[in-house]
Amino acid sequence: MNKLTKWIMVLCLATVSFGVQAQSQLEQDLADLRSWLNRKANQGDSLTRAEWPAIKREYNVRTENLDRRVNQFSEKSKEEYKELKAQYRAWEEEREGSYGQPLNREEATKWELELAGRTDLKQLKANQMRDVWVKFMDEVRAKRTNWSLRDWDYAEHVYRELSDRKQEVLDNMSSGDKIKVAALQVEFNTLRKSRDAKDKFQQMRENR
């Protein structure tokens, strides 16, 4: 066996090893999300209204990373991730309902139309995702400075609807569209975190 062949074999083995490690980390992140959701759900009525915004932010952070890499999941893991997100959405609706602040369905529909240009988000096709996401973020950039925290709740609703649909059609999206949409998802979460930081700073000033 010549040196070139040996180097090729070493490189192949290293590539396979890296892929296995990356897949293992993904599975661990998914397991961590599952455990986190179970812990929070088991807390039940002990969760207070004041704790809820922090829980929503933590969920967004955990799923933001997984959303970017969901195409690397096995089919079984993709299905589990989809189910976990559905469980969270149901739990979120229950929690916000108990706090007396659920999203108004008619208002949510208006926000879908305003930010995404349509209300049939659950029926979007793979080749439509890029354009709808681009419009969504164009609207967010243009209007976010005038939004209240409640407005951000509705914007997040549209974001989650689009993210869920993206995951469902991900296998049929082009590589370029996947990269573009993933970048827009990161941008939205960055803008939302920026607003959260601004609100915390304002609260600190008011409490002095």
C-alpha positions, 0 to 999 in steps of 0.5 A: 500500500503506497503512501497516497493510499494510506493518506486517503484512508486516514482522511476517510476515517477521520471524515467518518469519525467527525460525522459520527461525532456530529450526529451524536451531538445532535442526538444529545441536543435532541435528548436535552430538549426532550428532558427540558420539556418534560421538566418544565411540563412537570412543574405544571401550575407551579410556574408563574406568569413572571417565569413564562417569558424566560421559558419561551426565550430558552425554548427559542434558543434551544430550537434555533440551533436544532432548526439550523441542523434539522436536515442532518437528523435521521428520519426517526429523529426528525419525526421526534423533533416535530412531535416535541415542537407540537407538544410545546406549542400545545403546552404554550397555548395552555399556559398562556390561556391560564395566564389570561393572555392567549393570542387572539386568533383573528389578530394572529391571522392579521399578523400572518397576512401583514408579515408573510403576505398570506394566511395559508402558512401550513400549506406552503410548498418547498419552492415558496419558502424562500420568498415568504421568509424574505418578505417576513424578514423585510416586514420585521426589519421595517416595523420592529422599532415600533412594536410593543412586547405584545406585537413581538408575541404575534411576530413570534407566532408567525415565525413559529408557523413558518419554522414549523412548515419549513421543517415539514418541507425541508427535504424538498428545499434546495440547498441555497434556499435552506441556507438563506432561510436558516440565515433569516431565522438567525436574524429574527432571533437576534432582533428579538433578543436585542429587544429583550435586552433593551427591555431588561435595561429599561427595567433596571433603570426604572428600578434604581 
